[in-house]
Amino acid sequence: MVFGHGVWNDVFNYETEPTGHTIDSIRDEYENCLIQHWLAYERLRDLNYSDNEANDIMSEWSDPDCPEDPIYGCTDPEANNYNPDATMEAIYYECRYDGCTDRDATNYDPRATDDDGSCIFPVLGCTDPTANNYNEAAEEDDDSCTYTTYGCTDSTANNYDVGADEDDGSCTYDAGTIPGCMDETANNYNAEATTDNGTCTYDVVGCMDETACNYDEDANVDSEECKYGDECGALDGLEDWHLIAGAILLVVLLK
């Protein structure tokens, strides 16, 4: 094999190709000059030569078995950069293809080099119908399912279940024990209770309209005093009080 350019020393200055074949064995095994061209061209790209630089170097190929210089380019008609005049198969990454390049997408295309925005992603969510947060639209489970654990939630009961998050009425008590709310100010005060079971409830009066500026998320009795729009003064919010307090502190510091 005769080389007409000094760069060939860089191309073939090692003992074996990535395939494990020596240069001589490659020539003995493959008589087709296009294959030899391809090997040299691939090696040039591995050495970070650009397409144009590789083509210029390959144009000086002077192997007598290859009477005509091949035209390098993408020979795949489906590629964006298909070259109908090309006679040499370009190495894989030279051809450009539109498609989805995101490996997490359901329609990932391993051949695609240019993302065309067509990627489709599965809807993640809980796919267990028995879970509290079951999502019927979910296509792929994301391990987010939550479940209700039923049991006795009264810490004073004999069979209190620390892992239970919803009481199922199964609590048992010692004879003579009457569980209940022992706070006389509570709505559900039980005068006969002998042990407080933490069930006391209280009235929290406030605005229960979430759209109002004075909405109280803790309220369970509506005060019917919700405020809207112009009724919401500049001081009708905790953030406003924080701003004013900060301004006052700044004035004091500056003095």
N, C-alpha and C positions, 0 to 999 in steps of 0.2 A: 504494500500500500504506500503510495507516494504522497507526501504532503507538500503543498506549495505555499504554506504560510507558517511563519514562526510560531504562531499560537498553538500549533498542533502538539508541540512539546508539552504544553499545559494540559491539553485535552487528554493525551494518552501517556502521561508520565507516571502512571502507576501500574502495578502488576496485573490487577484483575478489574473487570467491570463489576458493577453492583450485583450482577447475576452470578458472579463467581467464576466466569469464564475468562481465560486469558485472551488477549487481543488476537493471538495466532489461532486459538481454538474457535474464536468467533468467525474468523475469516474462513477457516476450514469447514465450519458447520454451515455457514450461510454464504452462498455464492451470489445471492441477490444483492445488487449494489444498493438498492433502496433500504434494505435492512441495515447495511453498514452505514449509510447516510444517517439513518434514524438514530443509531447508537451514538454517532459522533455529535449529532445535533442535540440529543438529550444531554450528553455530557457538557456541551457548551452552556446549556441552560442551567445545569447544576453549578457551573462555575460563574453564574450570575451575568452571563452575556445577555444583552437584550435580543429581541427578535431580529431587529435590523442588523445588529452586529453578528449574530449567528448566521444569518443569511449571507452577509458579505463574506464571512470566513468560509462558509460552505461552497460559495461560488468558485473558490479556488481549488476545490477538490479535483485531483488529477488522476484518480484511479483509472487505468485503461479499461477496466471492466464496466465503467460507467461513462459511455460516450457522450451522454447529454446530462447537463446539470439539471437536477430536479427543481421544481418550483415548490417552495415550502409554503404551507398554509393550512387552514382548516378545511378538511375535505368532507365534513359532515353537512349535508344539505339542511339539516334541522337546526344547525347552529346559527347564532346571530352574525358571526363573522365568516360564514362559509365563502370559500374562494373557489369558484368553478374552474379556475385555471390551475389550481394546485395539483401537483402530481405526487407529492410526498405527504404521507399521513403526519399531521402535527401531533406532538405529544399531547396527552389528555387535557392538560390545563390550558392549552392554547385556544381551543374552541370555546366559545362563549355561549351560554344557554340561559334563557330566562326561566325562572321558577322560584319555588320556595326554598330558601337556604337555611331556615331555622330548624335545627334538629328536633326541637320540642314540638313542632307542628305535626298534625296528622298527615299532611300532604307534603312532608319534606322530600325534596328531590335531590339525591346525592350528586346528580350530574349538574345541577344548576350552579352557575357562577355569578349570576346577576339576579338579585332578589327583585321580583316584580310585584310585591305586595299581595300575593295570592295566598299567603300562609293561612292555614285554618288551625285554630287551637281548640282543644277539647274544653268543655265547660267543666270546671273543677267544683267539687262539692261533696256533700255526704250522700252516698247512694244507698244507705240502709233505710228502708221504709219504717223500721221500728225505732229509729233515732228521733230525738226531739227536733233536730235541725235537718231532717231529710229534705233533699232538694231533687225534685222529680226531673228537673232540667239538666242535672249533672250527668256528664258522660264518663267522668273518671273520678274515682274516689280520692280525696286528698287527706284522708285520715282526720277530718275535722268533726266527725260524728260525736254527738253528746247524748247521754242517756240519763234518765231519771232513776235514782236509786231509792226505792221505797223502804220504809222501816220506821222504827220508833225514834222520833227526834227529840223526845223529852229527856234531858240529861238527868232528871231525878227518877226516872223509871228504872225498873230492874233490868229491862231488856233494851236499854238505850243503845242505839246503833250510831256510832260516830260517823259512819260512812253514808248514812241516809241523808238525802236532801229533800225528801217530801214525806210527811207523816202519813202512815197508812192505817192509823187507829189501832195498832197492835200493842201499844204500850201496856205494861203490867206493873202493878204497885203492891207493896206490902199491905196486908189487911189493915184497914182503918185509915189508910192513906187516901186523901182526896186531893188529886192534883187540880190546879186551876190558877187563875190570876188573883193574887192577894193584895193588889194595889187598889185601894178604895177610890182613887181618882181615875182609874181606868174604866173604859166603857163596859168591859166584861168582867168586872170585879165579882169574885165568888166568895161570899162570906163563909161558906162551908169548907173552903179549901184549906188543907193542912200543909200543903207544899206547893210552892210557886213553880209552875212549869214553863214560865217564860212566854206565855201566850197573851199577855196583856196588850190591849189595843187602846189607842188614844185618838181623839179628834185633833187633826191638824188643819186649822182654818187658813185658807189662802186662795189665791187665784189658780184655777185648775185648767185654764185655757193656755195651751202651749204657744199660741200666737201672740199672747199679751206680753208686754215688756216687764210686767211684774209677776210672771208665771212662777208658781212655787211647786217644784217637782215632788215635794214631800207632803203636799196638801191632800187630804182625803175628804174634806168638807169645803165646798165652794163658798168663798166669801162674797161672791157676786160684786167684787170691787176690782175687776180686771181693768187694766189701762191699755189704751191703744193710741197710736199716732201721736197727735199733739199733746195728749194727756201724759205722755211719757216725758217728764221733765229731764233736764240735763243731768239731774242727780238721781234718776230713777234706776240706777244700776250699780252694781258693785265695782264694775270697771271704772265708772265715772268717779266714784269716791276715791278709788285708788289714784286716779289721775290728779285729782285736786290735792290729796294728801301729799303726793309726790311734788306737786308745784309748790305747796307751802314749805315743804322741807327744803327745796332748792333755794327759796327766797331766804330762809333762815340761814342756810349755809353761806350764801353769798354775802350776807351782812357780817 
